[in-house]
């Protein structure tokens, strides 16, 4: 064996030894500081991009707290109410549930009004009806309606209010701004 040099890994290439070492580390849960979540992130990005416009559709939630003091002009009603609403931005469908108590009589109307110049605060302004609430107005009542792009923008911008009309207060007994939750 004079002059011969013996390799400790007898013919095993360095690349193969490196691969075997990585496999052994992976089996023990070691990754040498490299992130194993890269394939997951890449898959999520591709899925998001493939979804197209549907990925941007969402449901926005709104609420309004109604009182006589919120009317324009304010009144002395002890009535109170609450509106929960949701807007599907893809279909432009507004759905709502209204509850109230303490009003002076059976409601003769209930509406979403707008736009007003204020954003999210009680205003002295009165505005046209944007969405009516047909059907029974006994508490609680629910409904839905499709709105247009201008209405959707005004609603999202906080420029709508909701009010409930009664015989004693035909212009509105209780009212409150419709704001995003």
C-alpha positions in Angstrom: 0.0 0.0 0.0 2.9 2.2 -0.4 1.8 5.6 -1.8 -1.9 4.6 -1.8 -4.3 7.0 -0.2 -7.4 5.5 1.3 -10.7 7.5 1.2 -12.7 7.2 4.3 -16.0 6.9 2.4 -14.7 4.4 -0.2 -16.1 5.8 -3.5 -19.1 7.7 -2.1 -19.4 11.1 -3.7 -19.5 14.2 -1.6 -22.9 15.2 -3.0 -24.4 11.8 -2.0 -22.9 12.2 1.5 -24.4 15.7 1.7 -27.8 14.5 0.7 -27.7 11.7 3.2 -26.8 14.1 5.9 -29.7 16.4 5.0 -32.1 13.4 5.0 -30.9 12.4 8.5 -31.4 16.0 9.8 -34.9 16.1 8.2 -35.8 12.8 9.9 -34.8 14.3 13.2 -36.8 17.5 12.6 -33.8 19.6 12.0 -33.7 22.0 9.0 -30.5 23.9 9.5 -32.4 27.2 9.9 -34.2 26.9 6.5 -38.0 27.4 6.5 -40.0 24.4 5.5 -43.1 26.6 5.1 -42.0 28.0 1.7 -44.1 25.5 -0.3 -47.2 26.4 1.8 -46.7 30.1 1.2 -46.2 29.6 -2.5 -49.4 27.5 -2.7 -51.4 30.1 -0.8 -50.2 32.9 -3.1 -51.1 30.9 -6.2 -54.5 30.1 -4.8 -55.2 33.7 -3.9 -54.2 34.9 -7.4 -56.2 32.2 -9.1 -59.4 33.2 -7.2 -59.5 36.5 -9.0 -62.1 39.1 -8.1 -63.9 36.7 -5.8 -60.9 37.0 -3.4 -61.8 40.6 -2.9 -65.5 40.1 -2.1 -66.5 40.5 1.5 -69.3 41.1 3.9 -69.2 44.4 5.7 -71.1 44.7 9.0 -73.0 47.8 10.1 -75.0 48.9 13.1 -77.2 51.8 14.3 -78.5 52.7 17.7 -81.8 54.5 17.5 -83.2 57.1 19.9 -85.6 60.1 19.9 -82.6 62.3 20.6 -81.1 61.1 17.3 -84.0 62.5 15.3 -83.8 65.8 13.4 -85.2 67.6 15.2 -84.7 65.6 18.4 -87.8 64.5 20.3 -88.6 63.3 23.8 -89.5 59.7 22.8 -88.3 57.1 25.3 -88.2 54.5 22.5 -84.9 52.8 21.7 -83.9 50.6 18.8 -81.0 48.8 17.2 -80.1 47.8 13.6 -77.7 45.1 12.6 -76.9 45.1 8.9 -74.6 43.3 6.5 -73.5 44.2 3.0 -72.3 41.6 0.6 -70.0 43.7 -1.6 -70.0 41.2 -4.5 -73.8 41.0 -4.9 -74.5 44.4 -3.4 -77.1 42.9 -1.1 -77.9 44.7 2.1 -79.6 42.6 4.8 -80.8 43.8 8.2 -82.5 43.0 11.5 -84.2 45.8 13.5 -85.2 45.5 17.1 -87.0 48.3 19.1 -89.0 48.9 22.2 -90.8 51.8 24.0 -92.0 53.6 20.9 -95.4 55.5 21.1 -97.3 53.2 18.7 -97.0 50.7 15.9 -94.5 51.8 13.3 -95.9 53.1 10.0 -92.6 53.1 8.3 -88.9 52.3 8.7 -86.1 53.3 6.3 -82.5 53.7 5.5 -81.9 57.4 4.5 -79.0 59.2 3.0 -76.7 60.6 2.0 -76.0 63.2 4.6 -72.9 65.3 4.8 -71.9 64.1 8.2 -70.0 60.8 8.7 -71.2 58.6 11.5 -72.6 61.2 13.8 -76.2 62.4 14.5 -77.0 65.2 12.1 -79.7 67.9 11.9 -80.0 66.9 8.2 -82.8 64.9 6.8 -82.1 62.9 3.6 -84.2 60.9 1.1 -85.1 57.3 1.6 -82.5 55.0 0.1 -84.0 51.6 1.2 -87.4 50.9 2.5 -88.3 48.0 4.8 -91.5 46.5 3.4 -93.6 43.9 5.3 -94.3 43.6 9.0 -92.5 46.1 11.2 -93.2 44.3 14.4 -90.0 44.0 16.4 -87.8 42.2 15.4 -88.1 42.6 11.7 -85.7 41.6 8.9 -85.2 42.4 5.3 -82.9 42.6 2.4 -82.4 44.7 -0.7 -80.0 45.1 -3.6 -78.3 48.6 -3.6 -76.4 50.4 -6.4 -72.8 51.5 -6.5 -73.5 55.1 -5.3 -75.6 53.8 -2.4 -72.9 51.3 -1.5 -70.2 54.0 -1.4 -72.4 56.3 0.7 -73.2 53.5 3.1 -69.6 52.4 3.4 -68.6 56.1 4.0 -71.0 56.4 7.0 -73.5 58.7 5.3 -76.7 56.8 6.0 -79.0 56.8 8.9 -82.0 54.6 9.9 -85.2 55.7 11.4 -88.6 54.4 12.5 -91.8 56.4 12.0 -94.9 56.2 14.1 -98.3 57.9 14.0 -97.3 60.3 16.8 -93.9 61.0 15.1 -94.7 60.6 11.3 -91.3 62.2 10.4 -89.5 59.7 12.6 -89.6 58.7 16.3 -86.2 57.1 16.7 -83.1 57.4 14.6 -79.4 56.7 14.5 -76.4 56.8 12.1 -75.5 53.6 10.3 -71.9 52.9 11.0 -69.4 50.1 10.3 -68.7 47.7 13.0 
